[in-house]
Amino acid sequence: MFLKNVLAALAVGGALVGCAASGDRMVRADDLRNENYLVTDTVISDLDFPSLQRNLFQHRAACGSAPRFVMHEGETAYASLIETADTPESYENVVIADLIQYPESWRAPVRVAISFYSYYINDDIKQRVDAMLNAVRQPGNCM
């Protein structure tokens, strides 16, 4: 009987430790890239990656900060905007945006599609998304 109680206690303790460990799991950027964490998406016409980067540099110079632009490795039409200047350990409290640059065609001008993702979605996150969009659309207009 004593052995059964010890084994049961160890099993319960192991389950609790497993639950605690999964609660401390780090949120990676790739974890956010699905429709469950999509905040909003938009397309900005007459914009390409060089123009977008120029806008971010102008915004950083005027306002002191801007989202970080990161090209996807081996890709020329895919990039991301990351809200923080540094690479975070966990993306749980970071807004990221995936960018797709579309070339000019006879049907549409050059444009960039932007999809914003966040682990949480609330009014604060929506304001942070608006600030990121503002840095791209209206560089130097500090919010």
OpenMM code with the backbone's topology and positions (N, CA, C; nanometers):
from openmm import Vec3, app, unit

residues = "MET PHE LEU LYS ASN VAL LEU ALA ALA LEU ALA VAL GLY GLY ALA LEU VAL GLY CYS ALA ALA SER GLY ASP ARG MET VAL ARG ALA ASP ASP LEU ARG ASN GLU ASN TYR LEU VAL THR ASP THR VAL ILE SER ASP LEU ASP PHE PRO SER LEU GLN ARG ASN LEU PHE GLN HIS ARG ALA ALA CYS GLY SER ALA PRO ARG PHE VAL MET HIS GLU GLY GLU THR ALA TYR ALA SER LEU ILE GLU THR ALA ASP THR PRO GLU SER TYR GLU ASN VAL VAL ILE ALA ASP LEU ILE GLN TYR PRO GLU SER TRP ARG ALA PRO VAL ARG VAL ALA ILE SER PHE TYR SER TYR TYR ILE ASN ASP ASP ILE LYS GLN ARG VAL ASP ALA MET LEU ASN ALA VAL ARG GLN PRO GLY ASN CYS MET".split()
positions = [
    Vec3(0.0822, -0.1188, 0.0000),
    Vec3(0.0000, 0.0000, 0.0000),
    Vec3(0.0872, 0.1259, 0.0000),
    Vec3(0.1920, 0.1233, 0.0833),
    Vec3(0.2815, 0.2380, 0.0913),
    Vec3(0.3446, 0.2661, -0.0441),
    Vec3(0.3872, 0.1619, -0.1140),
    Vec3(0.4507, 0.1774, -0.2458),
    Vec3(0.3544, 0.2388, -0.3471),
    Vec3(0.2274, 0.1997, -0.3419),
    Vec3(0.1273, 0.2567, -0.4332),
    Vec3(0.1103, 0.4068, -0.4074),
    Vec3(0.1088, 0.4457, -0.2798),
    Vec3(0.0930, 0.5879, -0.2459),
    Vec3(0.2133, 0.6695, -0.2930),
    Vec3(0.3329, 0.6134, -0.2772),
    Vec3(0.4532, 0.6829, -0.3219),
    Vec3(0.4522, 0.6983, -0.4729),
    Vec3(0.4167, 0.5926, -0.5445),
    Vec3(0.4111, 0.5985, -0.6905),
    Vec3(0.3052, 0.6986, -0.7370),
    Vec3(0.1903, 0.7004, -0.6693),
    Vec3(0.0852, 0.7951, -0.7057),
    Vec3(0.1324, 0.9383, -0.6825),
    Vec3(0.2002, 0.9626, -0.5713),
    Vec3(0.2512, 1.0961, -0.5417),
    Vec3(0.3548, 1.1392, -0.6451),
    Vec3(0.4413, 1.0473, -0.6852),
    Vec3(0.5415, 1.0786, -0.7873),
    Vec3(0.4753, 1.1096, -0.9211),
    Vec3(0.3708, 1.0348, -0.9546),
    Vec3(0.3007, 1.0582, -1.0808),
    Vec3(0.2339, 1.1955, -1.0808),
    Vec3(0.1676, 1.2296, -0.9711),
    Vec3(0.1018, 1.3604, -0.9611),
    Vec3(0.2063, 1.4718, -0.9632),
    Vec3(0.3145, 1.4535, -0.8899),
    Vec3(0.4220, 1.5530, -0.8886),
    Vec3(0.4825, 1.5712, -1.0260),
    Vec3(0.5045, 1.4624, -1.0980),
    Vec3(0.5585, 1.4704, -1.2339),
    Vec3(0.4638, 1.5421, -1.3273),
    Vec3(0.3344, 1.5181, -1.3126),
    Vec3(0.2360, 1.5861, -1.3972),
    Vec3(0.2360, 1.7362, -1.3686),
    Vec3(0.2456, 1.7743, -1.2408),
    Vec3(0.2482, 1.9161, -1.2061),
    Vec3(0.3739, 1.9839, -1.2590),
    Vec3(0.4869, 1.9165, -1.2505),
    Vec3(0.6107, 1.9726, -1.3039),
    Vec3(0.5993, 1.9893, -1.4546),
    Vec3(0.5402, 1.8917, -1.5222),
    Vec3(0.5198, 1.9007, -1.6672),
    Vec3(0.4316, 2.0181, -1.7038),
    Vec3(0.3268, 2.0438, -1.6259),
    Vec3(0.2385, 2.1574, -1.6519),
    Vec3(0.3122, 2.2887, -1.6305),
    Vec3(0.3914, 2.2963, -1.5256),
    Vec3(0.4663, 2.4191, -1.4999),
    Vec3(0.5670, 2.4445, -1.6098),
    Vec3(0.6323, 2.3405, -1.6573),
    Vec3(0.7319, 2.3577, -1.7630),
    Vec3(0.6669, 2.4056, -1.8915),
    Vec3(0.5476, 2.3536, -1.9248),
    Vec3(0.4833, 2.3969, -2.0483),
    Vec3(0.4328, 2.5409, -2.0367),
    Vec3(0.4044, 2.5895, -1.9144),
    Vec3(0.3620, 2.7274, -1.8951),
    Vec3(0.4757, 2.8262, -1.9176),
    Vec3(0.5993, 2.7815, -1.9020),
    Vec3(0.7155, 2.8667, -1.9209),
    Vec3(0.7690, 2.8604, -2.0636),
    Vec3(0.6967, 2.7966, -2.1530),
    Vec3(0.7418, 2.7799, -2.2910),
    Vec3(0.7596, 2.9154, -2.3575),
    Vec3(0.8684, 2.9315, -2.4273),
    Vec3(0.8961, 3.0565, -2.4981),
    Vec3(0.8129, 3.0626, -2.6259),
    Vec3(0.7589, 3.1789, -2.6555),
    Vec3(0.6821, 3.2007, -2.7778),
    Vec3(0.7796, 3.2486, -2.8849),
    Vec3(0.7887, 3.1717, -2.9931),
    Vec3(0.8768, 3.2092, -3.1044),
    Vec3(0.7968, 3.2887, -3.2066),
    Vec3(0.8672, 3.3614, -3.2920),
    Vec3(0.7998, 3.4390, -3.3968),
    Vec3(0.7170, 3.3470, -3.4858),
    Vec3(0.7705, 3.2299, -3.5186),
    Vec3(0.6967, 3.1366, -3.6044),
    Vec3(0.5691, 3.0853, -3.5382),
    Vec3(0.5656, 3.0832, -3.4046),
    Vec3(0.4442, 3.0416, -3.3340),
    Vec3(0.3286, 3.1381, -3.3611),
    Vec3(0.3608, 3.2642, -3.3851),
    Vec3(0.2578, 3.3662, -3.4052),
    Vec3(0.2006, 3.3671, -3.5460),
    Vec3(0.2713, 3.3109, -3.6393),
    Vec3(0.2333, 3.3225, -3.7802),
    Vec3(0.1226, 3.2248, -3.8185),
    Vec3(0.0059, 3.2443, -3.7583),
    Vec3(-0.1129, 3.1700, -3.7987),
    Vec3(-0.2353, 3.2553, -3.7702),
    Vec3(-0.3478, 3.2155, -3.8230),
    Vec3(-0.4671, 3.3003, -3.8162),
    Vec3(-0.5165, 3.3231, -3.6735),
    Vec3(-0.4787, 3.2375, -3.5786),
    Vec3(-0.5206, 3.2579, -3.4396),
    Vec3(-0.4622, 3.3851, -3.3800),
    Vec3(-0.3475, 3.4274, -3.4284),
    Vec3(-0.2793, 3.5441, -3.3730),
    Vec3(-0.2778, 3.6628, -3.4689),
    Vec3(-0.3495, 3.6530, -3.5806),
    Vec3(-0.3559, 3.7624, -3.6775),
    Vec3(-0.4361, 3.8779, -3.6190),
    Vec3(-0.3739, 3.9951, -3.6136),
    Vec3(-0.4414, 4.1144, -3.5629),
    Vec3(-0.5136, 4.1838, -3.6773),
    Vec3(-0.4412, 4.2105, -3.7858),
    Vec3(-0.4992, 4.2746, -3.9035),
    Vec3(-0.4026, 4.2588, -4.0200),
    Vec3(-0.4520, 4.2851, -4.1382),
    Vec3(-0.3637, 4.2901, -4.2548),
    Vec3(-0.4098, 4.4015, -4.3469),
    Vec3(-0.3163, 4.4491, -4.4280),
    Vec3(-0.3438, 4.5608, -4.5169),
    Vec3(-0.2469, 4.5560, -4.6341),
    Vec3(-0.2768, 4.6322, -4.7366),
    Vec3(-0.1875, 4.6469, -4.8513),
    Vec3(-0.1613, 4.7955, -4.8700),
    Vec3(-0.0339, 4.8306, -4.8876),
    Vec3(0.0040, 4.9696, -4.9106),
    Vec3(0.0541, 4.9814, -5.0538),
    Vec3(-0.0147, 5.0619, -5.1337),
    Vec3(0.0220, 5.0809, -5.2739),
    Vec3(0.1392, 5.1771, -5.2869),
    Vec3(0.2037, 5.1704, -5.4025),
    Vec3(0.3165, 5.2584, -5.4355),
    Vec3(0.4270, 5.2522, -5.3301),
    Vec3(0.4546, 5.1323, -5.2816),
    Vec3(0.5592, 5.1128, -5.1819),
    Vec3(0.6333, 4.9843, -5.2142),
    Vec3(0.7657, 4.9900, -5.2048),
    Vec3(0.8481, 4.8704, -5.2175),
    Vec3(0.9401, 4.8657, -5.0964),
    Vec3(1.0197, 4.7600, -5.0846),
    Vec3(1.1035, 4.7454, -4.9662),
    Vec3(1.2053, 4.8580, -4.9489),
    Vec3(1.2735, 4.9028, -5.0547),
    Vec3(1.3667, 5.0150, -5.0336),
    Vec3(1.2954, 5.1413, -4.9825),
    Vec3(1.1781, 5.1707, -5.0355),
    Vec3(1.1023, 5.2881, -4.9894),
    Vec3(1.0565, 5.2697, -4.8459),
    Vec3(1.0137, 5.1495, -4.8130),
    Vec3(0.9694, 5.1195, -4.6775),
    Vec3(1.0853, 5.1366, -4.5785),
    Vec3(1.2028, 5.0851, -4.6149),
    Vec3(1.3193, 5.1011, -4.5284),
    Vec3(1.3576, 5.2487, -4.5130),
    Vec3(1.3514, 5.3240, -4.6204),
    Vec3(1.3803, 5.4674, -4.6137),
    Vec3(1.2848, 5.5351, -4.5160),
    Vec3(1.1573, 5.5013, -4.5237),
    Vec3(1.0589, 5.5578, -4.4315),
    Vec3(1.0926, 5.5237, -4.2860),
    Vec3(1.1356, 5.3997, -4.2623),
    Vec3(1.1710, 5.3596, -4.1257),
    Vec3(1.2931, 5.4361, -4.0752),
    Vec3(1.3934, 5.4575, -4.1621),
    Vec3(1.5112, 5.5359, -4.1230),
    Vec3(1.4711, 5.6791, -4.0898),
    Vec3(1.3838, 5.7379, -4.1724),
    Vec3(1.3375, 5.8745, -4.1476),
    Vec3(1.2609, 5.8814, -4.0155),
    Vec3(1.1765, 5.7832, -3.9922),
    Vec3(1.0966, 5.7818, -3.8701),
    Vec3(1.1878, 5.7671, -3.7473),
    Vec3(1.2862, 5.6791, -3.7551),
    Vec3(1.3795, 5.6596, -3.6434),
    Vec3(1.4569, 5.7885, -3.6153),
    Vec3(1.4996, 5.8570, -3.7211),
    Vec3(1.5740, 5.9825, -3.7034),
    Vec3(1.4871, 6.0901, -3.6386),
    Vec3(1.3610, 6.0982, -3.6771),
    Vec3(1.2724, 6.2022, -3.6259),
    Vec3(1.2129, 6.1682, -3.4890),
    Vec3(1.1851, 6.0406, -3.4658),
    Vec3(1.1097, 6.0016, -3.3460),
    Vec3(1.1911, 5.9219, -3.2443),
    Vec3(1.3093, 5.8773, -3.2815),
    Vec3(1.3928, 5.8041, -3.1875),
    Vec3(1.3801, 5.6531, -3.1927),
    Vec3(1.2754, 5.6031, -3.2556),
    Vec3(1.2598, 5.4578, -3.2694),
    Vec3(1.1718, 5.4269, -3.3896),
    Vec3(1.1855, 5.3050, -3.4370),
    Vec3(1.1037, 5.2555, -3.5483),
    Vec3(1.1113, 5.1034, -3.5461),
    Vec3(1.0153, 5.0368, -3.6054),
    Vec3(1.0232, 4.8908, -3.6133),
    Vec3(1.1484, 4.8468, -3.6883),
    Vec3(1.1961, 4.7285, -3.6542),
    Vec3(1.3156, 4.6731, -3.7189),
    Vec3(1.2738, 4.5943, -3.8429),
    Vec3(1.3374, 4.6231, -3.9561),
    Vec3(1.3112, 4.5569, -4.0840),
    Vec3(1.4091, 4.4407, -4.0986),
    Vec3(1.3569, 4.3203, -4.1251),
    Vec3(1.4410, 4.2007, -4.1386),
    Vec3(1.3990, 4.1251, -4.2644),
    Vec3(1.4923, 4.1098, -4.3574),
    Vec3(1.4651, 4.0289, -4.4776),
    Vec3(1.4655, 3.8816, -4.4397),
    Vec3(1.3797, 3.8020, -4.5037),
    Vec3(1.3808, 3.6578, -4.4835),
    Vec3(1.4969, 3.5999, -4.5633),
    Vec3(1.5697, 3.5100, -4.5027),
    Vec3(1.6892, 3.4536, -4.5643),
    Vec3(1.6560, 3.3851, -4.6971),
    Vec3(1.7307, 3.4212, -4.8002),
    Vec3(1.7136, 3.3602, -4.9317),
    Vec3(1.5921, 3.4087, -5.0088),
    Vec3(1.5260, 3.5120, -4.9603),
    Vec3(1.4053, 3.5644, -5.0250),
    Vec3(1.4242, 3.7117, -5.0588),
    Vec3(1.3679, 3.7551, -5.1696),
    Vec3(1.3753, 3.8971, -5.2056),
    Vec3(1.2406, 3.9671, -5.1920),
    Vec3(1.1337, 3.8913, -5.1796),
    Vec3(1.0008, 3.9512, -5.1723),
    Vec3(0.9347, 3.9309, -5.0362),
    Vec3(1.0063, 3.8721, -4.9413),
    Vec3(0.9505, 3.8457, -4.8089),
    Vec3(1.0400, 3.9065, -4.7012),
    Vec3(0.9763, 3.9773, -4.6073),
    Vec3(1.0495, 4.0396, -4.4967),
    Vec3(0.9553, 4.0480, -4.3768),
    Vec3(1.0089, 4.0941, -4.2659),
    Vec3(0.9289, 4.1136, -4.1452),
    Vec3(0.9634, 4.2460, -4.0806),
    Vec3(0.8661, 4.3005, -4.0106),
    Vec3(0.8882, 4.4126, -3.9208),
    Vec3(0.8730, 4.3589, -3.7796),
    Vec3(0.9679, 4.3932, -3.6950),
    Vec3(0.9617, 4.3509, -3.5557),
    Vec3(0.9597, 4.4766, -3.4717),
    Vec3(0.8663, 4.4809, -3.3810),
    Vec3(0.8424, 4.6016, -3.3020),
    Vec3(0.9632, 4.6425, -3.2181),
    Vec3(1.0425, 4.5482, -3.1720),
    Vec3(1.1533, 4.5781, -3.0821),
    Vec3(1.2843, 4.5964, -3.1577),
    Vec3(1.3733, 4.6764, -3.1025),
    Vec3(1.5039, 4.6983, -3.1640),
    Vec3(1.5945, 4.5769, -3.1449),
    Vec3(1.5793, 4.5087, -3.0321),
    Vec3(1.6602, 4.3908, -3.0029),
    Vec3(1.5819, 4.2643, -3.0323),
    Vec3(1.6529, 4.1545, -3.0488),
    Vec3(1.5868, 4.0256, -3.0676),
    Vec3(1.5401, 3.9765, -2.9312),
    Vec3(1.4094, 3.9618, -2.9118),
    Vec3(1.3586, 3.9208, -2.7804),
    Vec3(1.3787, 3.7709, -2.7558),
    Vec3(1.3828, 3.7327, -2.6278),
    Vec3(1.3900, 3.5904, -2.5932),
    Vec3(1.2584, 3.5223, -2.6288),
    Vec3(1.1475, 3.5905, -2.6018),
    Vec3(1.0146, 3.5377, -2.6311),
    Vec3(0.9339, 3.6462, -2.7020),
    Vec3(0.8507, 3.6060, -2.7949),
    Vec3(0.7684, 3.7002, -2.8714),
    Vec3(0.6288, 3.7148, -2.8109),
    Vec3(0.6124, 3.6736, -2.6877),
    Vec3(0.4820, 3.6797, -2.6227),
    Vec3(0.4266, 3.8220, -2.6168),
    Vec3(0.5137, 3.9205, -2.5959),
    Vec3(0.4703, 4.0599, -2.5840),
    Vec3(0.5220, 4.1474, -2.6969),
    Vec3(0.5468, 4.0882, -2.8133),
    Vec3(0.6020, 4.1606, -2.9276),
    Vec3(0.5059, 4.1511, -3.0456),
    Vec3(0.4864, 4.2618, -3.1147),
    Vec3(0.4074, 4.2622, -3.2378),
    Vec3(0.5042, 4.2412, -3.3548),
    Vec3(0.4703, 4.1467, -3.4420),
    Vec3(0.5492, 4.1274, -3.5637),
    Vec3(0.4580, 4.1448, -3.6843),
    Vec3(0.5181, 4.1806, -3.7959),
    Vec3(0.4429, 4.1963, -3.9211),
    Vec3(0.5201, 4.1260, -4.0316),
    Vec3(0.4509, 4.0435, -4.1069),
    Vec3(0.5114, 3.9804, -4.2231),
    Vec3(0.4765, 4.0626, -4.3463),
    Vec3(0.5768, 4.0829, -4.4318),
    Vec3(0.5625, 4.1679, -4.5502),
    Vec3(0.5839, 4.0852, -4.6758),
    Vec3(0.5024, 4.1129, -4.7755),
    Vec3(0.5216, 4.0551, -4.9087),
    Vec3(0.5233, 4.1709, -5.0070),
    Vec3(0.6317, 4.1797, -5.0837),
    Vec3(0.6440, 4.2846, -5.1850),
    Vec3(0.5977, 4.2287, -5.3189),
    Vec3(0.4982, 4.2950, -5.3776),
    Vec3(0.4482, 4.2552, -5.5085),
    Vec3(0.5019, 4.3501, -5.6145),
    Vec3(0.5452, 4.2981, -5.7275),
    Vec3(0.6005, 4.3846, -5.8327),
    Vec3(0.4904, 4.4614, -5.9045),
    Vec3(0.5305, 4.5659, -5.9709),
    Vec3(0.4376, 4.6436, -6.0522),
    Vec3(0.3912, 4.5584, -6.1698),
    Vec3(0.2660, 4.5725, -6.2039),
    Vec3(0.2116, 4.5022, -6.3208),
    Vec3(0.1178, 4.5984, -6.3938),
    Vec3(0.0652, 4.5551, -6.5059),
    Vec3(-0.0261, 4.6408, -6.5800),
    Vec3(-0.1574, 4.6593, -6.5039),
    Vec3(-0.1847, 4.5719, -6.4066),
    Vec3(-0.3087, 4.5812, -6.3295),
    Vec3(-0.2944, 4.6589, -6.1994),
    Vec3(-0.1725, 4.6667, -6.1449),
    Vec3(-0.1547, 4.7298, -6.0139),
    Vec3(-0.0132, 4.7843, -5.9994),
    Vec3(0.0011, 4.8902, -5.9210),
    Vec3(0.1356, 4.9434, -5.8958),
    Vec3(0.2114, 4.8525, -5.7992),
    Vec3(0.3388, 4.8821, -5.7793),
    Vec3(0.4164, 4.8096, -5.6794),
    Vec3(0.3465, 4.8286, -5.5446),
    Vec3(0.3464, 4.7251, -5.4624),
    Vec3(0.2752, 4.7332, -5.3358),
    Vec3(0.3329, 4.6333, -5.2363),
    Vec3(0.3022, 4.6555, -5.1092),
    Vec3(0.3472, 4.5671, -5.0022),
    Vec3(0.2257, 4.5261, -4.9202),
    Vec3(0.2069, 4.3958, -4.9051),
    Vec3(0.1031, 4.3412, -4.8179),
    Vec3(0.1649, 4.3199, -4.6801),
    Vec3(0.0929, 4.3614, -4.5771),
    Vec3(0.1432, 4.3513, -4.4403),
    Vec3(0.0404, 4.2791, -4.3541),
    Vec3(0.0853, 4.1747, -4.2847),
    Vec3(0.0014, 4.1011, -4.1898),
    Vec3(0.0633, 4.1132, -4.0515),
    Vec3(-0.0135, 4.1644, -3.9552),
    Vec3(0.0345, 4.1854, -3.8186),
    Vec3(-0.0104, 4.0714, -3.7285),
    Vec3(0.0823, 4.0258, -3.6451),
    Vec3(0.0559, 3.9155, -3.5534),
    Vec3(0.0972, 3.9528, -3.4116),
    Vec3(0.0194, 3.9047, -3.3142),
    Vec3(0.0518, 3.9247, -3.1742),
    Vec3(-0.0091, 3.8116, -3.0927),
    Vec3(0.0606, 3.7717, -2.9882),
    Vec3(0.0106, 3.6659, -2.8992),
    Vec3(-0.1167, 3.7115, -2.8298),
    Vec3(-0.1210, 3.8406, -2.7951),
    Vec3(-0.2392, 3.8997, -2.7326),
    Vec3(-0.3023, 3.9972, -2.8305),
    Vec3(-0.4339, 4.0127, -2.8201),
    Vec3(-0.5032, 4.1128, -2.9011),
    Vec3(-0.5922, 4.1932, -2.8072),
    Vec3(-0.5553, 4.3205, -2.7900),
    Vec3(-0.6331, 4.4113, -2.7063),
    Vec3(-0.6114, 4.5537, -2.7587),
    Vec3(-0.6635, 4.6527, -2.6884),
    Vec3(-0.6515, 4.7914, -2.7359),
    Vec3(-0.5063, 4.8368, -2.7424),
    Vec3(-0.4234, 4.7945, -2.6467),
    Vec3(-0.2822, 4.8309, -2.6478),
    Vec3(-0.2128, 4.7760, -2.7719),
    Vec3(-0.2414, 4.6528, -2.8062),
    Vec3(-0.1812, 4.5906, -2.9249),
    Vec3(-0.2263, 4.6646, -3.0499),
    Vec3(-0.3528, 4.7007, -3.0580),
    Vec3(-0.4028, 4.7730, -3.1750),
    Vec3(-0.3352, 4.9095, -3.1883),
    Vec3(-0.3076, 4.9763, -3.0767),
    Vec3(-0.2351, 5.1035, -3.0815),
    Vec3(-0.0910, 5.0825, -3.1274),
    Vec3(-0.0296, 4.9738, -3.0843),
    Vec3(0.1081, 4.9447, -3.1258),
    Vec3(0.1146, 4.9106, -3.2742),
    Vec3(0.0132, 4.8395, -3.3246),
    Vec3(0.0053, 4.8110, -3.4685),
    Vec3(-0.0104, 4.9423, -3.5449),
    Vec3(-0.0978, 5.0304, -3.4966),
    Vec3(-0.1162, 5.1612, -3.5613),
    Vec3(0.0142, 5.2404, -3.5629),
    Vec3(0.0923, 5.2332, -3.4544),
    Vec3(0.2201, 5.3043, -3.4494),
    Vec3(0.3182, 5.2465, -3.5513),
    Vec3(0.3189, 5.1141, -3.5687),
    Vec3(0.4068, 5.0528, -3.6682),
    Vec3(0.3653, 5.0950, -3.8091),
    Vec3(0.2357, 5.0937, -3.8366),
    Vec3(0.1864, 5.1378, -3.9674),
    Vec3(0.2178, 5.2852, -3.9908),
    Vec3(0.2057, 5.3660, -3.8881),
    Vec3(0.2359, 5.5081, -3.8981),
    Vec3(0.3821, 5.5302, -3.9369),
    Vec3(0.4726, 5.4510, -3.8789),
    Vec3(0.6150, 5.4639, -3.9112),
    Vec3(0.6414, 5.4340, -4.0584),
    Vec3(0.5620, 5.3448, -4.1161),
    Vec3(0.5788, 5.3089, -4.2572),
    Vec3(0.5113, 5.4112, -4.3479),
    Vec3(0.3899, 5.4496, -4.3132),
    Vec3(0.3105, 5.5386, -4.3997),
    Vec3(0.3455, 5.6865, -4.3851),
    Vec3(0.3735, 5.7304, -4.2619),
    Vec3(0.3958, 5.8713, -4.2357),
    Vec3(0.5223, 5.8894, -4.1510),
    Vec3(0.6385, 5.8645, -4.2103),
    Vec3(0.7623, 5.8758, -4.1320),
    Vec3(0.7797, 6.0165, -4.0762),
    Vec3(0.8196, 6.0215, -3.9504),
    Vec3(0.8383, 6.1507, -3.8857),
    Vec3(0.7175, 6.1982, -3.8091),
    Vec3(0.6030, 6.1346, -3.8269),
    Vec3(0.4825, 6.1668, -3.7502),
    Vec3(0.4848, 6.0800, -3.6249),
    Vec3(0.5421, 6.1338, -3.5188),
    Vec3(0.5627, 6.0572, -3.3953),
    Vec3(0.4325, 6.0471, -3.3175),
    Vec3(0.3925, 5.9246, -3.2880),
    Vec3(0.2685, 5.9012, -3.2122),
    Vec3(0.2964, 5.8951, -3.0639),
] * unit.nanometer
topology = app.Topology()
chain = topology.addChain("A")
for resn in residues:
    res = topology.addResidue(resn, chain)
    for name in ("N", "CA", "C"):
        topology.addAtom(name, app.Element.getBySymbol(name[0]), res)
